[in-house]
Amino acid sequence: MAQSRAAELLQSPIELIHAENRWVFTPDRLAELLRITPVDEMLEVQVDQELLVRAVEGLAQQADTGTAEPRLRFAAGQVQIVTEGVPGWRMRQEEAAAQIADLLFTPSPITRTLELPGDVIEPQITAANLNSLGIVELVGEGLSSFAGSAEYRITNIKAGAVQMDGVLIAPGEEFSFNRQLGEVNAENGFVEGYAIIGNRTQLEWGGGVCQDSTTVFRAAFWAGLPITERHAHAFYISWYDRFGLGPYGDGQGLDAAIYTGVNDLKFVNDTDNWLLMQTEVDEVNQVLAVRLYGTKPNREVRMEGPVISNEVRAPAEPVYVEDSALPRGTVRQTDVARSGRDITIDRVIIEDGVEVRRDTFFTRFKAWPNIFVRGTGS
């Protein structure tokens, strides 16, 4: 009974629409959102609310625009408008989730369509109220090195930095890296490059943009801002060690991986004033800097760690991945073996000499084998 009901609900996809954009939840994707649960000795088909909320949040990362506010620049103690603000759009996520659930339980043999609910957001900041934002000093800074990076990677780092530069974050606002990043495509200056996807490194639009998210994360970390979502990379990447621990020097454990629609980086502006994010790409010294300007709260940020444990040797046996896009007989190494480890870092927030908050950042780097792609094509 429950199986036939599920089959009925999964006859057709759901198409989600906003303006000129279309997203399709295929029957296979919709099946992931359903679960069969015993109710009164009967099996019933229900929506997995947690998975639905996550799916809608991932969709919002792609559908929402970045900030509607003007882009600013802080220099010599003064702030000025560089680019005027433009209206944006935000999905109403709870309403969207409810409507998708309703549509999912409305069986149809043809594609079901939903216009996503959302709101137009208007810029709040103009030249008239620019000086009331409280942007007067450096609040937090993140640095990272991209020394030795391939040209594609530098191109994507620069494109990601452009999307973050001059961005305003309102008091109490939760900043989403993916939402601000926007579409990772040629129109926004991105190119294809190698990125970690699943269990291998492969070509992907925007490969290298995690350098930007890592550096933004470090700026928010040292500003003492609450980090509400952060994901470490799957395996250890040595180039993130440079400047990795901020004022404590080089080291590992403070990176942040993103993947549009899935893994985001988020933090909250818990200061009483606006924050301005400013980026700088130093191509001579190959250093990316992200700085947050505002009014520095009465707090000190300290770090304890990193504590490294559970070290695991890299697997001795290589892994071969078959790829029909490569000619038969071609073998190319895509990943180098690395050991695994757990890393724990505590961020301690001090106010008036008293610890008021302690945040633990845990990273688990998997042990990683040598991975080779083996061509099977003609």
C-alpha positions in Angstrom: 0.0 0.0 0.0 2.7 2.5 1.0 4.9 1.5 -1.9 2.0 2.0 -4.4 1.2 5.4 -2.8 4.9 6.4 -3.1 4.9 5.3 -6.8 1.8 7.4 -7.4 3.4 10.5 -5.9 6.6 10.0 -7.9 5.0 9.8 -11.4 6.4 13.2 -12.5 9.0 15.8 -11.6 8.3 19.2 -9.9 9.5 22.3 -11.7 10.3 25.3 -9.5 10.3 28.7 -11.1 11.5 32.2 -10.3 11.7 34.8 -13.0 13.6 33.3 -15.9 15.2 30.5 -13.8 14.0 26.9 -13.6 15.0 24.1 -11.3 13.7 20.6 -11.6 13.3 18.1 -8.8 13.2 14.8 -10.6 11.3 11.7 -9.3 14.5 10.3 -8.0 15.3 13.5 -6.2 11.8 13.7 -4.8 12.1 10.0 -3.6 14.9 11.2 -1.4 12.5 13.5 0.4 10.0 10.8 1.3 10.1 8.2 4.1 7.8 5.4 5.0 6.7 5.4 8.6 4.6 3.1 10.7 1.5 4.8 12.0 -1.2 2.9 13.9 0.2 -0.4 12.7 0.0 0.9 9.1 2.8 2.1 6.9 2.4 5.7 5.6 4.3 7.8 3.2 5.5 11.1 4.7 7.8 13.9 3.8 11.2 13.9 5.7 10.9 17.5 6.9 14.6 17.8 7.8 15.7 16.8 4.3 13.1 19.0 2.7 14.3 22.0 4.7 17.8 21.3 3.6 16.8 20.9 0.0 14.9 24.2 0.1 17.9 26.0 1.7 20.2 24.7 -1.0 17.7 25.9 -3.6 17.6 29.4 -1.9 21.4 29.6 -2.2 21.0 29.5 -5.9 17.8 31.5 -6.3 18.4 34.3 -3.9 20.4 37.3 -5.0 23.3 38.8 -3.0 23.0 41.9 -1.0 20.8 44.7 -2.4 22.9 47.3 -0.7 25.4 49.5 -2.5 29.0 48.4 -2.7 31.3 50.5 -0.5 35.0 51.2 0.0 36.7 52.1 3.3 40.0 54.0 2.9 41.8 56.6 5.0 39.1 56.4 7.6 36.3 57.3 5.2 33.6 55.2 3.6 32.2 55.9 0.1 29.8 54.3 -2.3 31.5 52.6 -5.2 28.4 51.0 -6.9 24.8 52.0 -6.2 22.5 49.4 -4.6 19.9 47.5 -6.7 16.8 45.6 -5.6 17.2 41.9 -4.9 15.1 38.9 -4.1 14.8 36.5 -1.2 12.9 33.2 -1.2 10.5 32.6 1.7 11.9 29.3 2.6 9.3 28.0 5.1 6.5 28.8 2.7 8.4 27.3 -0.2 8.9 24.0 1.8 5.2 23.8 2.6 4.2 24.4 -1.0 6.6 21.8 -2.3 5.3 19.3 0.2 1.7 20.0 -0.8 2.6 19.7 -4.5 4.5 16.4 -3.8 1.4 15.0 -2.3 -0.7 16.0 -5.3 0.0 13.2 -7.8 0.1 14.0 -11.5 1.3 12.1 -14.6 2.7 15.4 -16.0 5.2 17.9 -14.6 4.0 19.8 -11.6 5.0 23.5 -11.4 5.5 25.9 -8.6 6.3 29.6 -8.7 8.6 30.1 -5.7 7.4 32.5 -3.1 9.7 35.4 -2.2 10.1 39.0 -1.5 11.8 41.9 -3.3 14.4 43.5 -1.1 15.2 47.2 -1.5 18.5 48.9 -0.6 18.5 50.7 2.8 21.8 52.6 2.5 22.2 55.8 0.5 24.7 58.6 0.5 22.4 60.4 3.0 22.8 57.8 5.8 26.3 56.5 4.9 27.9 58.1 7.9 25.5 56.4 10.3 26.7 52.9 9.6 29.4 52.8 12.3 32.1 51.7 9.8 35.2 53.3 11.4 37.8 50.6 12.0 39.1 47.1 11.2 37.1 44.4 13.1 38.6 41.2 11.7 41.0 40.1 9.0 41.6 36.8 7.2 44.6 36.0 5.0 45.5 33.0 2.8 48.2 32.2 0.3 47.6 31.0 -3.2 51.3 30.7 -4.0 51.9 28.2 -6.8 48.3 28.1 -7.9 47.4 27.3 -11.5 46.1 30.1 -13.7 42.5 28.8 -13.6 42.6 28.8 -9.8 43.8 32.4 -9.6 41.1 33.4 -12.1 38.4 31.9 -9.9 39.9 33.3 -6.7 39.8 36.8 -8.2 36.2 36.3 -9.5 35.1 35.1 -6.0 36.8 38.0 -4.4 35.0 40.4 -6.7 31.6 39.0 -5.5 32.6 39.6 -1.8 34.2 43.0 -2.2 32.4 46.0 -0.8 29.5 44.0 0.6 27.5 45.4 3.5 26.2 43.1 6.3 23.5 44.6 8.5 23.4 44.3 12.3 21.9 40.9 13.2 22.0 39.7 9.6 23.2 36.2 8.8 25.7 36.3 5.9 25.6 33.5 3.4 28.7 33.0 1.3 26.9 31.0 -1.4 24.1 33.5 -1.7 26.6 36.4 -2.1 28.7 34.4 -4.5 25.8 34.0 -7.0 26.0 31.8 -10.1 29.4 30.3 -10.6 29.6 30.7 -14.4 31.5 32.5 -17.2 29.2 35.6 -16.9 30.5 36.2 -13.3 34.2 35.6 -14.4 34.6 32.0 -13.4 36.3 29.2 -15.4 36.4 25.5 -15.1 39.1 24.1 -12.7 39.8 21.2 -10.4 37.7 21.0 -7.2 37.0 18.3 -4.6 33.7 16.7 -5.5 32.7 13.6 -3.5 35.6 11.3 -3.3 37.8 12.7 -6.1 39.2 15.9 -7.6 37.5 16.7 -10.9 36.9 19.6 -13.2 34.2 21.9 -11.9 33.1 25.5 -12.6 34.8 27.7 -10.0 37.5 25.3 -8.9 39.5 27.2 -6.3 36.8 29.4 -4.9 37.1 27.7 -1.6 40.2 29.9 -1.2 37.7 32.8 -0.9 35.4 31.0 1.5 38.4 30.0 3.7 39.6 33.5 3.9 36.2 35.0 4.6 35.8 32.4 7.4 39.1 33.5 8.9 38.0 37.1 8.9 34.8 36.2 10.7 36.6 33.9 13.1 39.0 36.6 14.2 36.2 39.2 14.4 34.6 36.9 17.0 31.4 36.6 15.0 29.2 33.6 15.5 29.8 31.0 12.8 26.5 29.3 12.0 27.7 27.0 9.2 31.2 25.8 8.2 32.5 22.7 6.5 36.1 21.6 6.3 37.7 20.1 3.2 37.6 16.4 2.8 41.3 16.0 3.0 44.3 18.0 4.1 45.5 20.7 1.7 48.9 22.1 2.6 48.6 25.5 1.0 45.9 26.6 3.5 48.5 26.3 6.3 50.1 29.7 5.4 48.5 32.4 7.6 46.2 29.5 8.7 46.0 30.5 12.4 46.0 34.3 12.0 48.0 36.1 14.6 49.1 32.7 15.9 51.0 32.0 12.7 50.8 29.2 10.2 48.9 26.0 10.8 45.9 23.8 9.8 42.3 23.5 11.0 40.8 26.8 9.9 39.7 26.2 6.3 36.1 26.4 4.9 34.9 24.4 1.9 31.7 25.4 0.0 29.7 23.8 -2.7 26.8 25.8 -4.2 23.4 24.5 -3.1 24.9 22.1 -0.7 27.6 23.3 1.7 27.6 27.0 2.7 29.6 29.3 5.0 27.5 31.4 7.2 28.1 33.8 10.1 26.1 36.4 12.0 26.9 40.1 12.4 26.3 40.2 16.2 27.8 43.8 16.5 25.5 46.8 16.9 26.7 48.3 13.6 27.0 47.5 10.0 30.0 45.5 8.7 31.7 46.1 5.4 33.6 43.2 3.8 36.5 44.2 1.7 38.8 42.0 -0.4 42.3 42.4 -1.8 44.1 40.0 -4.2 47.8 40.6 -4.1 49.0 38.8 -7.2 52.6 39.8 -6.6 52.9 38.1 -3.2 50.0 35.7 -4.0 48.0 36.5 -0.9 44.3 36.9 -0.6 43.0 39.2 2.2 39.5 39.7 3.5 38.8 42.5 6.0 35.7 43.3 7.9 35.3 46.9 8.9 32.8 48.3 11.4 32.9 49.2 15.0 35.0 46.8 17.0 33.0 45.2 19.9 34.4 45.2 23.4 35.9 41.7 23.1 39.2 39.9 22.6 39.5 36.7 20.5 41.9 34.0 21.6 42.7 30.6 20.2 43.5 27.4 22.0 45.0 24.6 19.8 45.2 23.2 17.3 45.0 19.8 19.0 45.8 17.0 16.4 44.7 13.5 17.1 43.5 10.3 15.4 46.3 10.4 12.8 45.8 7.8 10.1 48.4 6.8 7.5 47.5 7.3 3.8 46.2 4.1 2.1 49.0 2.2 0.4 46.8 1.0 -2.5 46.0 3.5 -5.2 42.4 3.9 -6.5 41.6 3.9 -10.2 38.5 5.8 -11.5 37.3 4.9 -15.0 36.5 7.8 -17.3 34.9 7.3 -20.7 35.7 10.9 -21.7 39.4 10.0 -21.9 40.9 7.8 -24.6 41.5 4.2 -23.7 44.9 3.6 -22.2 45.2 7.1 -20.8 46.1 7.2 -17.1 46.3 10.5 -15.2 46.9 11.1 -11.5 44.4 13.4 -10.0 45.0 13.1 -6.2 48.1 12.6 -4.1 48.0 10.3 -1.0 47.8 12.1 2.3 47.4 11.0 5.9 44.2 11.7 7.9 43.8 13.4 11.2 41.3 15.1 13.5 42.0 18.8 14.4 40.3 20.7 17.3 40.6 24.4 17.7 38.8 26.4 20.5 38.0 30.1 19.9 37.7 31.9 23.2 35.8 35.2 23.4 36.9 37.4 26.3 35.1 40.5 27.5 36.5 42.6 30.4 38.9 39.8 31.1 36.2 37.2 31.5 35.5 34.3 29.1 32.0 34.8 27.8 31.9 32.2 24.9 33.9 29.3 23.7 33.4 27.9 20.2 34.9 24.6 19.2 35.9 24.1 15.5 36.4 20.4 14.6 38.0 19.2 11.4 38.3 15.6 10.2 40.6 15.1 7.3 40.2 11.7 5.7 43.2 9.5 4.9 43.4 9.8 1.1 44.9 7.4 -1.5 46.7 8.2 -4.7 43.9 8.4 -7.2 44.3 7.8 -11.0 41.8 8.4 -13.7 41.9 5.7 -16.4 40.5 6.3 -19.8 38.0 3.9 -21.2 36.8 5.9 -24.3 37.5 5.3 -27.9 
